[in-house]
Amino acid sequence: MVNLMTGGDIAGLIAAGVFAVLVGLLAVPLLKLGRVFDEARDSIKGLTEGVTPILDEAAITLTEANKQLVRVDTITSGVAEATANVSSLIALFAATLGGPLIRIAGFSGAVRAAILSLRRHRGSK
């Protein structure tokens, strides 16, 4: 018995061939897309390896900067305390010597005025 192919069998073979060609054509872009993803993965891995030491060094730098800021804060506090002490010393000096100096200046001004008054008085006679 001889099996003859019918029109449906031929159409099925053609459809299968077209499907095989279509799968072959779609496989090429998918393979290229897979390579793109591989390259992206490698790039991200390289970037991560490069950034990690930089982040570690930045953390160390920030820690050292914070230590220096603590030192500067200590120095600033000391300067503020010294300034307050100098200000208090000046106020004490002004209170201690200022009053007597004002009295002496007033007294010397009064003596000068009295002497000038006596001179004028003697000169008019």
Buried (B, 14 or more C-beta within 10 A) or exposed (E): EEEEEEEEEEEEEEEEEEEEEEEEEEEEEEEEEEEEEEEEEEEEEEEEEEEEEEEEEEEEEEEEEEEEEEEEEEEEEEEEEEEEEEEEEEEEEEEEEEEEEEEEEEEEEEEEEEEEEEEEEEEEE
